[in-house]
Amino acid sequence: MATKKSTKKTSRSNWAAKVLKAQKDDYRRIFKEEVRKASDPKKGAKKAGEIYRERYGATAKARWKHALKAAK
């Protein structure tokens, strides 16, 4: 009698969650760095958002939605 192979699928939503976590961590690091450098915290926050959009091509929410679609 042959043994049955495991056919457990790996969850792609775990992959999407890892992508989101990495992006959030990156944004937090950018945000902290820019706010410290700027004389006005609001200007630093705006600059951090611009850097994030430039780096990832979209806002964090849009990147998360894209990651979820890719995971399906």
Secondary structure by P-SEA (a helix, b strand, c coil): cccccccccccaaaaaaaaaaaaaaaaaaaaaaaaaacccaaaaaaaaaaaaaaaccccaaaaaaaaaaaac
